[in-house]
C-alpha cells in the first residue's frame, strides 16, 4: 500500500514540476540553505503556496516528495515504513520534502531522527502547528524558517503579466 501511495505522490510532484510559476520574492534566499544540514521549515497560511515554493527550492535536485494531506499515508502506524516506501520508489535519496508534516502524529521525533541520520529535509506546514512550543524545543538550533504569505504586490503584478 505505501509504495502505491508514494508512487502516486511522485506523479503529483512531477506534474507540479512541469508547470510554470511566479518566482517568489524569498526563493533565492531559501535556496541558499538547501545544501545545509539544517531542516528547512516553510510555514504560512493555507493556500499561500508553501508546497509549490518548497518544490521550486528543490527543483534542481533529486528529491522525494511525501504529502501528509493523504489520509491513506496517515494510516501507516510506523513512520519508518514511510521511509522504506521512499527507498522503494526513489532509491537512496538524500533530499526529502515532507508536505503538511503537522498531520503526522509525533512528526518532530521522526524529523529529528532523519536529520540525525544525515537526510536533507524540507518540511511545510501551517503556522500554528509548526511554530508550537513543542516544535521549537524539539528542533532548536537545527532549522531555518521561511515564512510564506500570499502574493506580494510585486508578485501579483508578475502573475497578471504571466497570464497575458
VMD Tcl script that builds the backbone (N, CA, C; Angstrom):
set m [mol new atoms 492]
animate dup $m
set s [atomselect $m all]
$s set {name element resname resid chain x y z} {
  {N N UNK 1 A 0.820 -1.198 0.000}
  {CA C UNK 1 A 0.000 0.000 0.000}
  {C C UNK 1 A 0.862 1.258 0.000}
  {N N UNK 2 A 1.899 1.287 0.865}
  {CA C UNK 2 A 2.719 2.503 0.975}
  {C C UNK 2 A 3.404 2.832 -0.344}
  {N N UNK 3 A 3.850 1.800 -1.063}
  {CA C UNK 3 A 4.539 2.037 -2.331}
  {C C UNK 3 A 3.595 2.693 -3.342}
  {N N UNK 4 A 2.352 2.223 -3.413}
  {CA C UNK 4 A 1.381 2.783 -4.352}
  {C C UNK 4 A 1.079 4.243 -4.023}
  {N N UNK 5 A 0.942 4.546 -2.737}
  {CA C UNK 5 A 0.665 5.926 -2.311}
  {C C UNK 5 A 1.830 6.832 -2.704}
  {N N UNK 6 A 3.035 6.384 -2.432}
  {CA C UNK 6 A 4.220 7.200 -2.716}
  {C C UNK 6 A 4.432 7.331 -4.225}
  {N N UNK 7 A 4.128 6.290 -4.989}
  {CA C UNK 7 A 4.198 6.389 -6.454}
  {C C UNK 7 A 3.219 7.438 -6.981}
  {N N UNK 8 A 2.007 7.445 -6.440}
  {CA C UNK 8 A 1.010 8.441 -6.845}
  {C C UNK 8 A 1.504 9.846 -6.512}
  {N N UNK 9 A 2.091 9.998 -5.332}
  {CA C UNK 9 A 2.603 11.309 -4.940}
  {C C UNK 9 A 3.798 11.724 -5.797}
  {N N UNK 10 A 4.582 10.763 -6.249}
  {CA C UNK 10 A 5.693 11.078 -7.151}
  {C C UNK 10 A 5.156 11.632 -8.464}
  {N N UNK 11 A 4.061 11.052 -8.953}
  {CA C UNK 11 A 3.441 11.569 -10.175}
  {C C UNK 11 A 2.925 12.993 -9.958}
  {N N UNK 12 A 2.356 13.258 -8.771}
  {CA C UNK 12 A 1.897 14.615 -8.437}
  {C C UNK 12 A 3.076 15.588 -8.446}
  {N N UNK 13 A 4.194 15.171 -7.861}
  {CA C UNK 13 A 5.405 16.007 -7.832}
  {C C UNK 13 A 5.855 16.330 -9.247}
  {N N UNK 14 A 5.889 15.317 -10.111}
  {CA C UNK 14 A 6.326 15.523 -11.491}
  {C C UNK 14 A 5.398 16.482 -12.230}
  {N N UNK 15 A 4.098 16.391 -11.959}
  {CA C UNK 15 A 3.145 17.323 -12.565}
  {C C UNK 15 A 3.408 18.749 -12.078}
  {N N UNK 16 A 3.611 18.896 -10.783}
  {CA C UNK 16 A 3.903 20.224 -10.227}
  {C C UNK 16 A 5.191 20.797 -10.820}
  {N N UNK 17 A 6.195 19.957 -10.989}
  {CA C UNK 17 A 7.471 20.413 -11.549}
  {C C UNK 17 A 7.366 20.808 -13.021}
  {N N UNK 18 A 6.372 20.289 -13.715}
  {CA C UNK 18 A 6.242 20.554 -15.152}
  {C C UNK 18 A 5.554 21.887 -15.457}
  {N N UNK 19 A 5.019 22.540 -14.438}
  {CA C UNK 19 A 4.263 23.775 -14.662}
  {C C UNK 19 A 5.125 25.010 -14.441}
  {N N UNK 20 A 4.652 26.139 -14.957}
  {CA C UNK 20 A 5.334 27.421 -14.770}
  {C C UNK 20 A 4.747 28.143 -13.565}
  {N N UNK 21 A 5.628 28.804 -12.815}
  {CA C UNK 21 A 5.199 29.510 -11.609}
  {C C UNK 21 A 5.819 30.897 -11.546}
  {N N UNK 22 A 5.197 31.742 -10.762}
  {CA C UNK 22 A 5.737 33.067 -10.467}
  {C C UNK 22 A 6.915 32.878 -9.516}
  {N N UNK 23 A 8.017 33.541 -9.809}
  {CA C UNK 23 A 9.174 33.484 -8.901}
  {C C UNK 23 A 8.833 34.265 -7.634}
  {N N UNK 24 A 8.823 33.581 -6.526}
  {CA C UNK 24 A 8.512 34.232 -5.253}
  {C C UNK 24 A 9.713 35.026 -4.767}
  {N N UNK 25 A 9.431 36.113 -4.041}
  {CA C UNK 25 A 10.481 37.014 -3.563}
  {C C UNK 25 A 11.536 36.301 -2.719}
  {N N UNK 26 A 11.142 35.327 -1.930}
  {CA C UNK 26 A 12.063 34.675 -0.991}
  {C C UNK 26 A 12.755 33.440 -1.563}
  {N N UNK 27 A 12.509 33.128 -2.816}
  {CA C UNK 27 A 13.008 31.872 -3.376}
  {C C UNK 27 A 14.532 31.780 -3.353}
  {N N UNK 28 A 15.217 32.800 -3.804}
  {CA C UNK 28 A 16.687 32.754 -3.830}
  {C C UNK 28 A 17.261 32.678 -2.419}
  {N N UNK 29 A 16.638 33.382 -1.483}
  {CA C UNK 29 A 17.069 33.314 -0.082}
  {C C UNK 29 A 16.966 31.874 0.422}
  {N N UNK 30 A 15.829 31.240 0.199}
  {CA C UNK 30 A 15.603 29.881 0.697}
  {C C UNK 30 A 16.526 28.867 0.024}
  {N N UNK 31 A 16.806 29.048 -1.256}
  {CA C UNK 31 A 17.668 28.110 -1.986}
  {C C UNK 31 A 19.080 28.067 -1.411}
  {N N UNK 32 A 19.519 29.152 -0.793}
  {CA C UNK 32 A 20.864 29.206 -0.214}
  {C C UNK 32 A 21.054 28.160 0.885}
  {N N UNK 33 A 19.971 27.746 1.506}
  {CA C UNK 33 A 20.049 26.815 2.633}
  {C C UNK 33 A 19.838 25.356 2.229}
  {N N UNK 34 A 19.556 25.094 0.972}
  {CA C UNK 34 A 19.195 23.745 0.549}
  {C C UNK 34 A 20.308 22.723 0.754}
  {N N UNK 35 A 21.553 23.132 0.671}
  {CA C UNK 35 A 22.659 22.185 0.846}
  {C C UNK 35 A 23.113 22.064 2.299}
  {N N UNK 36 A 22.570 22.874 3.190}
  {CA C UNK 36 A 22.986 22.799 4.590}
  {C C UNK 36 A 22.296 21.627 5.274}
  {N N UNK 37 A 22.800 21.254 6.447}
  {CA C UNK 37 A 22.159 20.168 7.187}
  {C C UNK 37 A 21.016 20.670 8.067}
  {N N UNK 38 A 20.702 21.949 7.991}
  {CA C UNK 38 A 19.558 22.484 8.729}
  {C C UNK 38 A 18.259 21.971 8.107}
  {N N UNK 39 A 17.253 21.779 8.937}
  {CA C UNK 39 A 15.931 21.418 8.437}
  {C C UNK 39 A 15.304 22.697 7.895}
  {N N UNK 40 A 14.864 22.651 6.653}
  {CA C UNK 40 A 14.236 23.806 6.034}
  {C C UNK 40 A 12.749 23.760 6.345}
  {N N UNK 41 A 12.257 24.747 7.090}
  {CA C UNK 41 A 10.865 24.792 7.528}
  {C C UNK 41 A 10.166 25.926 6.785}
  {N N UNK 42 A 9.127 25.586 6.033}
  {CA C UNK 42 A 8.367 26.574 5.273}
  {C C UNK 42 A 6.959 26.604 5.845}
  {N N UNK 43 A 6.603 27.752 6.410}
  {CA C UNK 43 A 5.301 27.884 7.058}
  {C C UNK 43 A 4.483 28.969 6.373}
  {N N UNK 44 A 3.206 28.977 6.679}
  {CA C UNK 44 A 2.330 30.013 6.154}
  {C C UNK 44 A 0.888 29.576 6.228}
  {N N UNK 45 A -0.004 30.501 5.909}
  {CA C UNK 45 A -1.432 30.166 5.938}
  {C C UNK 45 A -1.792 29.223 4.792}
  {N N UNK 46 A -2.965 28.630 4.895}
  {CA C UNK 46 A -3.438 27.732 3.838}
  {C C UNK 46 A -3.498 28.473 2.511}
  {N N UNK 47 A -3.149 27.772 1.452}
  {CA C UNK 47 A -3.233 28.270 0.078}
  {C C UNK 47 A -2.279 29.425 -0.224}
  {N N UNK 48 A -1.231 29.571 0.572}
  {CA C UNK 48 A -0.253 30.645 0.331}
  {C C UNK 48 A 0.822 30.222 -0.666}
  {N N UNK 49 A 0.905 28.933 -0.962}
  {CA C UNK 49 A 1.892 28.457 -1.927}
  {C C UNK 49 A 3.098 27.776 -1.311}
  {N N UNK 50 A 2.955 27.260 -0.090}
  {CA C UNK 50 A 4.083 26.615 0.596}
  {C C UNK 50 A 4.608 25.408 -0.180}
  {N N UNK 51 A 3.715 24.568 -0.650}
  {CA C UNK 51 A 4.127 23.338 -1.341}
  {C C UNK 51 A 4.881 23.654 -2.623}
  {N N UNK 52 A 4.337 24.533 -3.426}
  {CA C UNK 52 A 4.999 24.906 -4.679}
  {C C UNK 52 A 6.330 25.582 -4.387}
  {N N UNK 53 A 6.362 26.445 -3.382}
  {CA C UNK 53 A 7.606 27.122 -3.006}
  {C C UNK 53 A 8.680 26.090 -2.653}
  {N N UNK 54 A 8.308 25.107 -1.842}
  {CA C UNK 54 A 9.262 24.067 -1.435}
  {C C UNK 54 A 9.743 23.267 -2.641}
  {N N UNK 55 A 8.829 22.918 -3.523}
  {CA C UNK 55 A 9.195 22.162 -4.722}
  {C C UNK 55 A 10.139 22.979 -5.606}
  {N N UNK 56 A 9.889 24.273 -5.724}
  {CA C UNK 56 A 10.776 25.128 -6.521}
  {C C UNK 56 A 12.159 25.247 -5.887}
  {N N UNK 57 A 12.219 25.233 -4.570}
  {CA C UNK 57 A 13.520 25.266 -3.883}
  {C C UNK 57 A 14.351 24.029 -4.215}
  {N N UNK 58 A 13.681 22.908 -4.383}
  {CA C UNK 58 A 14.362 21.630 -4.611}
  {C C UNK 58 A 14.400 21.218 -6.084}
  {N N UNK 59 A 13.891 22.048 -6.941}
  {CA C UNK 59 A 13.682 21.704 -8.353}
  {C C UNK 59 A 14.909 21.102 -9.040}
  {N N UNK 60 A 16.088 21.585 -8.754}
  {CA C UNK 60 A 17.299 21.115 -9.435}
  {C C UNK 60 A 17.967 19.939 -8.729}
  {N N UNK 61 A 17.262 19.326 -7.805}
  {CA C UNK 61 A 17.811 18.196 -7.052}
  {C C UNK 61 A 16.911 16.975 -7.227}
  {N N UNK 62 A 17.485 15.821 -6.987}
  {CA C UNK 62 A 16.702 14.593 -6.971}
  {C C UNK 62 A 16.126 14.472 -5.562}
  {N N UNK 63 A 14.808 14.616 -5.416}
  {CA C UNK 63 A 14.226 14.602 -4.075}
  {C C UNK 63 A 12.944 13.782 -4.028}
  {N N UNK 64 A 12.690 13.252 -2.848}
  {CA C UNK 64 A 11.447 12.532 -2.590}
  {C C UNK 64 A 10.406 13.527 -2.095}
  {N N UNK 65 A 9.157 13.304 -2.488}
  {CA C UNK 65 A 8.048 14.176 -2.094}
  {C C UNK 65 A 6.994 13.334 -1.388}
  {N N UNK 66 A 6.721 13.693 -0.138}
  {CA C UNK 66 A 5.708 12.992 0.645}
  {C C UNK 66 A 4.717 14.025 1.166}
  {N N UNK 67 A 3.431 13.832 0.819}
  {CA C UNK 67 A 2.381 14.771 1.213}
  {C C UNK 67 A 1.490 14.119 2.268}
  {N N UNK 68 A 1.536 14.661 3.468}
  {CA C UNK 68 A 0.761 14.092 4.571}
  {C C UNK 68 A -0.677 14.591 4.607}
  {N N UNK 69 A -1.129 15.224 3.530}
  {CA C UNK 69 A -2.554 15.522 3.394}
  {C C UNK 69 A -3.314 14.287 2.910}
  {N N UNK 70 A -2.596 13.237 2.572}
  {CA C UNK 70 A -3.189 11.986 2.097}
  {C C UNK 70 A -3.532 11.107 3.300}
  {N N UNK 71 A -4.822 10.921 3.538}
  {CA C UNK 71 A -5.256 10.149 4.710}
  {C C UNK 71 A -4.779 8.702 4.659}
  {N N UNK 72 A -4.561 8.155 3.467}
  {CA C UNK 72 A -4.061 6.781 3.355}
  {C C UNK 72 A -2.645 6.654 3.900}
  {N N UNK 73 A -1.853 7.682 3.713}
  {CA C UNK 73 A -0.489 7.682 4.236}
  {C C UNK 73 A -0.502 7.729 5.762}
  {N N UNK 74 A -1.491 8.413 6.312}
  {CA C UNK 74 A -1.579 8.547 7.769}
  {C C UNK 74 A -2.030 7.254 8.445}
  {N N UNK 75 A -2.526 6.299 7.661}
  {CA C UNK 75 A -2.929 5.002 8.223}
  {C C UNK 75 A -1.715 4.142 8.565}
  {N N UNK 76 A -0.561 4.495 8.014}
  {CA C UNK 76 A 0.668 3.756 8.307}
  {C C UNK 76 A 1.096 4.118 9.722}
  {N N UNK 77 A 1.154 3.135 10.586}
  {CA C UNK 77 A 1.401 3.388 12.012}
  {C C UNK 77 A 2.856 3.703 12.334}
  {N N UNK 78 A 3.784 3.069 11.639}
  {CA C UNK 78 A 5.200 3.257 11.924}
  {C C UNK 78 A 5.816 4.156 10.848}
  {N N UNK 79 A 6.258 5.359 11.206}
  {CA C UNK 79 A 6.833 6.270 10.207}
  {C C UNK 79 A 8.034 5.685 9.456}
  {N N UNK 80 A 8.734 4.722 10.058}
  {CA C UNK 80 A 9.859 4.098 9.356}
  {C C UNK 80 A 9.397 3.374 8.089}
  {N N UNK 81 A 8.129 2.936 8.070}
  {CA C UNK 81 A 7.580 2.307 6.867}
  {C C UNK 81 A 7.483 3.319 5.728}
  {N N UNK 82 A 7.251 4.578 6.074}
  {CA C UNK 82 A 7.213 5.632 5.058}
  {C C UNK 82 A 8.599 5.775 4.437}
  {N N UNK 83 A 9.614 5.736 5.276}
  {CA C UNK 83 A 10.990 5.820 4.785}
  {C C UNK 83 A 11.311 4.632 3.874}
  {N N UNK 84 A 10.856 3.443 4.250}
  {CA C UNK 84 A 11.042 2.257 3.400}
  {C C UNK 84 A 10.370 2.460 2.046}
  {N N UNK 85 A 9.164 3.030 2.072}
  {CA C UNK 85 A 8.443 3.316 0.827}
  {C C UNK 85 A 9.179 4.320 -0.039}
  {N N UNK 86 A 9.792 5.310 0.589}
  {CA C UNK 86 A 10.593 6.295 -0.152}
  {C C UNK 86 A 11.730 5.583 -0.873}
  {N N UNK 87 A 12.425 4.679 -0.174}
  {CA C UNK 87 A 13.537 3.943 -0.790}
  {C C UNK 87 A 13.053 3.082 -1.957}
  {N N UNK 88 A 11.878 2.452 -1.792}
  {CA C UNK 88 A 11.336 1.614 -2.862}
  {C C UNK 88 A 11.051 2.427 -4.122}
  {N N UNK 89 A 10.540 3.636 -3.947}
  {CA C UNK 89 A 10.121 4.458 -5.083}
  {C C UNK 89 A 11.247 5.332 -5.625}
  {N N UNK 90 A 12.014 5.937 -4.735}
  {CA C UNK 90 A 13.030 6.911 -5.143}
  {C C UNK 90 A 14.462 6.381 -5.072}
  {N N UNK 91 A 14.660 5.234 -4.483}
  {CA C UNK 91 A 16.020 4.762 -4.244}
  {C C UNK 91 A 16.604 5.504 -3.052}
  {N N UNK 92 A 17.907 5.426 -2.896}
  {CA C UNK 92 A 18.571 6.111 -1.770}
  {C C UNK 92 A 18.705 7.590 -2.104}
  {N N UNK 93 A 17.764 8.373 -1.663}
  {CA C UNK 93 A 17.792 9.805 -1.926}
  {C C UNK 93 A 18.209 10.560 -0.671}
  {N N UNK 94 A 18.914 11.639 -0.856}
  {CA C UNK 94 A 19.374 12.449 0.272}
  {C C UNK 94 A 18.331 13.500 0.657}
  {N N UNK 95 A 17.633 14.040 -0.353}
  {CA C UNK 95 A 16.691 15.137 -0.132}
  {C C UNK 95 A 15.265 14.605 -0.017}
  {N N UNK 96 A 14.563 15.036 1.036}
  {CA C UNK 96 A 13.169 14.636 1.231}
  {C C UNK 96 A 12.352 15.877 1.562}
  {N N UNK 97 A 11.223 16.024 0.874}
  {CA C UNK 97 A 10.260 17.086 1.164}
  {C C UNK 97 A 9.040 16.454 1.808}
  {N N UNK 98 A 8.761 16.849 3.037}
  {CA C UNK 98 A 7.555 16.415 3.744}
  {C C UNK 98 A 6.571 17.576 3.738}
  {N N UNK 99 A 5.497 17.422 2.982}
  {CA C UNK 99 A 4.478 18.455 2.847}
  {C C UNK 99 A 3.377 18.223 3.884}
  {N N UNK 100 A 2.957 19.293 4.533}
  {CA C UNK 100 A 1.914 19.237 5.576}
  {C C UNK 100 A 2.280 18.227 6.667}
  {N N UNK 101 A 3.513 18.302 7.111}
  {CA C UNK 101 A 4.066 17.359 8.093}
  {C C UNK 101 A 3.288 17.344 9.404}
  {N N UNK 102 A 2.637 18.447 9.742}
  {CA C UNK 102 A 1.940 18.522 11.023}
  {C C UNK 102 A 0.815 17.499 11.130}
  {N N UNK 103 A 0.385 16.908 10.011}
  {CA C UNK 103 A -0.664 15.886 10.047}
  {C C UNK 103 A -0.165 14.537 10.548}
  {N N UNK 104 A 1.143 14.349 10.576}
  {CA C UNK 104 A 1.729 13.098 11.058}
  {C C UNK 104 A 1.910 13.182 12.570}
  {N N UNK 105 A 1.288 12.281 13.327}
  {CA C UNK 105 A 1.475 12.315 14.785}
  {C C UNK 105 A 2.955 12.153 15.151}
  {N N UNK 106 A 3.393 12.918 16.116}
  {CA C UNK 106 A 4.782 12.885 16.610}
  {C C UNK 106 A 5.806 13.127 15.503}
  {N N UNK 107 A 5.468 13.984 14.577}
  {CA C UNK 107 A 6.343 14.242 13.436}
  {C C UNK 107 A 7.698 14.779 13.865}
  {N N UNK 108 A 7.752 15.513 14.971}
  {CA C UNK 108 A 9.015 16.109 15.413}
  {C C UNK 108 A 10.069 15.032 15.672}
  {N N UNK 109 A 9.646 13.932 16.279}
  {CA C UNK 109 A 10.557 12.830 16.594}
  {C C UNK 109 A 11.084 12.204 15.302}
  {N N UNK 110 A 10.189 11.969 14.356}
  {CA C UNK 110 A 10.550 11.370 13.067}
  {C C UNK 110 A 11.532 12.266 12.306}
  {N N UNK 111 A 11.234 13.548 12.222}
  {CA C UNK 111 A 12.091 14.505 11.511}
  {C C UNK 111 A 13.452 14.607 12.187}
  {N N UNK 112 A 13.446 14.669 13.499}
  {CA C UNK 112 A 14.693 14.742 14.272}
  {C C UNK 112 A 15.590 13.541 13.964}
  {N N UNK 113 A 14.985 12.355 13.971}
  {CA C UNK 113 A 15.736 11.119 13.719}
  {C C UNK 113 A 16.340 11.128 12.315}
  {N N UNK 114 A 15.548 11.524 11.325}
  {CA C UNK 114 A 16.050 11.536 9.948}
  {C C UNK 114 A 17.157 12.565 9.765}
  {N N UNK 115 A 17.028 13.699 10.421}
  {CA C UNK 115 A 18.070 14.722 10.321}
  {C C UNK 115 A 19.369 14.216 10.936}
  {N N UNK 116 A 19.277 13.534 12.067}
  {CA C UNK 116 A 20.474 12.971 12.701}
  {C C UNK 116 A 21.127 11.918 11.808}
  {N N UNK 117 A 20.329 11.227 11.002}
  {CA C UNK 117 A 20.855 10.200 10.088}
  {C C UNK 117 A 21.446 10.801 8.811}
  {N N UNK 118 A 21.373 12.110 8.661}
  {CA C UNK 118 A 22.016 12.763 7.527}
  {C C UNK 118 A 21.126 13.103 6.348}
  {N N UNK 119 A 19.814 12.951 6.497}
  {CA C UNK 119 A 18.921 13.329 5.407}
  {C C UNK 119 A 18.781 14.842 5.357}
  {N N UNK 120 A 18.627 15.364 4.153}
  {CA C UNK 120 A 18.427 16.788 3.937}
  {C C UNK 120 A 16.919 17.001 3.833}
  {N N UNK 121 A 16.339 17.609 4.848}
  {CA C UNK 121 A 14.888 17.687 4.968}
  {C C UNK 121 A 14.351 19.089 4.741}
  {N N UNK 122 A 13.255 19.146 4.004}
  {CA C UNK 122 A 12.458 20.357 3.863}
  {C C UNK 122 A 11.058 19.967 4.293}
  {N N UNK 123 A 10.450 20.769 5.162}
  {CA C UNK 123 A 9.099 20.468 5.631}
  {C C UNK 123 A 8.215 21.696 5.464}
  {N N UNK 124 A 6.942 21.446 5.177}
  {CA C UNK 124 A 5.973 22.538 5.102}
  {C C UNK 124 A 4.841 22.249 6.068}
  {N N UNK 125 A 4.176 23.306 6.477}
  {CA C UNK 125 A 3.018 23.138 7.340}
  {C C UNK 125 A 2.441 24.467 7.763}
  {N N UNK 126 A 1.344 24.379 8.480}
  {CA C UNK 126 A 0.660 25.592 8.916}
  {C C UNK 126 A 1.428 26.260 10.048}
  {N N UNK 127 A 1.286 27.559 10.141}
  {CA C UNK 127 A 1.974 28.342 11.170}
  {C C UNK 127 A 1.702 27.819 12.572}
  {N N UNK 128 A 0.436 27.649 12.900}
  {CA C UNK 128 A 0.058 27.313 14.274}
  {C C UNK 128 A 0.679 26.006 14.740}
  {N N UNK 129 A 0.656 24.998 13.895}
  {CA C UNK 129 A 1.151 23.686 14.306}
  {C C UNK 129 A 2.671 23.589 14.267}
  {N N UNK 130 A 3.295 24.251 13.297}
  {CA C UNK 130 A 4.747 24.128 13.180}
  {C C UNK 130 A 5.501 25.070 14.100}
  {N N UNK 131 A 4.860 26.100 14.565}
  {CA C UNK 131 A 5.556 27.057 15.419}
  {C C UNK 131 A 5.199 26.871 16.889}
  {N N UNK 132 A 4.723 25.704 17.224}
  {CA C UNK 132 A 4.342 25.427 18.606}
  {C C UNK 132 A 5.574 25.334 19.498}
  {N N UNK 133 A 5.337 25.367 20.787}
  {CA C UNK 133 A 6.417 25.257 21.769}
  {C C UNK 133 A 7.142 23.913 21.625}
  {N N UNK 134 A 6.377 22.849 21.364}
  {CA C UNK 134 A 6.963 21.522 21.213}
  {C C UNK 134 A 7.940 21.493 20.037}
  {N N UNK 135 A 7.531 22.128 18.941}
  {CA C UNK 135 A 8.394 22.181 17.763}
  {C C UNK 135 A 9.686 22.911 18.086}
  {N N UNK 136 A 9.557 24.075 18.674}
  {CA C UNK 136 A 10.733 24.890 18.985}
  {C C UNK 136 A 11.695 24.126 19.882}
  {N N UNK 137 A 11.168 23.401 20.845}
  {CA C UNK 137 A 12.003 22.633 21.759}
  {C C UNK 137 A 12.666 21.456 21.040}
  {N N UNK 138 A 11.902 20.741 20.227}
  {CA C UNK 138 A 12.416 19.536 19.565}
  {C C UNK 138 A 13.507 19.838 18.539}
  {N N UNK 139 A 13.421 20.973 17.874}
  {CA C UNK 139 A 14.346 21.240 16.769}
  {C C UNK 139 A 15.223 22.473 16.982}
  {N N UNK 140 A 15.323 22.941 18.198}
  {CA C UNK 140 A 16.098 24.148 18.484}
  {C C UNK 140 A 17.489 24.086 17.870}
  {N N UNK 141 A 17.832 25.135 17.124}
  {CA C UNK 141 A 19.160 25.251 16.543}
  {C C UNK 141 A 19.420 24.395 15.328}
  {N N UNK 142 A 18.415 23.637 14.877}
  {CA C UNK 142 A 18.630 22.724 13.746}
  {C C UNK 142 A 17.745 23.035 12.546}
  {N N UNK 143 A 17.151 24.220 12.514}
  {CA C UNK 143 A 16.272 24.530 11.394}
  {C C UNK 143 A 16.403 25.987 10.979}
  {N N UNK 144 A 16.005 26.251 9.745}
  {CA C UNK 144 A 15.904 27.614 9.227}
  {C C UNK 144 A 14.453 27.782 8.766}
  {N N UNK 145 A 13.852 28.879 9.169}
  {CA C UNK 145 A 12.431 29.129 8.920}
  {C C UNK 145 A 12.259 30.107 7.763}
  {N N UNK 146 A 11.387 29.756 6.830}
  {CA C UNK 146 A 11.000 30.665 5.752}
  {C C UNK 146 A 9.481 30.783 5.766}
  {N N UNK 147 A 8.958 31.898 6.277}
  {CA C UNK 147 A 7.504 32.088 6.238}
  {C C UNK 147 A 7.054 32.530 4.842}
  {N N UNK 148 A 5.983 31.937 4.361}
  {CA C UNK 148 A 5.416 32.270 3.053}
  {C C UNK 148 A 4.042 32.888 3.285}
  {N N UNK 149 A 3.777 33.949 2.551}
  {CA C UNK 149 A 2.490 34.636 2.639}
  {C C UNK 149 A 1.864 34.674 1.247}
  {N N UNK 150 A 0.585 35.016 1.163}
  {CA C UNK 150 A 0.004 35.206 -0.176}
  {C C UNK 150 A 0.833 36.222 -0.963}
  {N N UNK 151 A 0.657 36.243 -2.268}
  {CA C UNK 151 A 1.470 37.098 -3.132}
  {C C UNK 151 A 1.612 38.521 -2.614}
  {N N UNK 152 A 2.827 39.049 -2.739}
  {CA C UNK 152 A 3.076 40.471 -2.511}
  {C C UNK 152 A 2.519 41.229 -3.722}
  {N N UNK 153 A 2.503 42.542 -3.642}
  {CA C UNK 153 A 2.027 43.343 -4.774}
  {C C UNK 153 A 2.864 43.051 -6.020}
  {N N UNK 154 A 4.171 42.998 -5.835}
  {CA C UNK 154 A 5.086 42.721 -6.956}
  {C C UNK 154 A 4.790 41.350 -7.574}
  {N N UNK 155 A 4.579 40.349 -6.728}
  {CA C UNK 155 A 4.278 39.005 -7.223}
  {C C UNK 155 A 2.925 38.972 -7.929}
  {N N UNK 156 A 1.956 39.713 -7.404}
  {CA C UNK 156 A 0.636 39.788 -8.049}
  {C C UNK 156 A 0.750 40.392 -9.438}
  {N N UNK 157 A 1.555 41.444 -9.564}
  {CA C UNK 157 A 1.766 42.067 -10.881}
  {C C UNK 157 A 2.420 41.078 -11.840}
  {N N UNK 158 A 3.375 40.311 -11.355}
  {CA C UNK 158 A 4.024 39.291 -12.189}
  {C C UNK 158 A 3.022 38.240 -12.636}
  {N N UNK 159 A 2.100 37.910 -11.753}
  {CA C UNK 159 A 1.076 36.920 -12.064}
  {C C UNK 159 A 0.178 37.407 -13.195}
  {N N UNK 160 A -0.202 38.675 -13.138}
  {CA C UNK 160 A -1.046 39.255 -14.185}
  {C C UNK 160 A -0.287 39.275 -15.512}
  {N N UNK 161 A 0.989 39.651 -15.458}
  {CA C UNK 161 A 1.814 39.678 -16.677}
  {C C UNK 161 A 1.948 38.282 -17.274}
  {N N UNK 162 A 2.127 37.290 -16.426}
  {CA C UNK 162 A 2.310 35.914 -16.894}
  {C C UNK 162 A 1.037 35.399 -17.574}
  {N N UNK 163 A -0.113 35.844 -17.092}
  {CA C UNK 163 A -1.389 35.390 -17.641}
  {C C UNK 163 A -1.654 35.970 -19.029}
  {N N UNK 164 A -0.998 37.072 -19.352}
  {CA C UNK 164 A -1.243 37.719 -20.658}
  {C C UNK 164 A -0.195 37.400 -21.657}
}
mol reanalyze $m
mol bondsrecalc $m
mol representation Tube
mol addrep $m
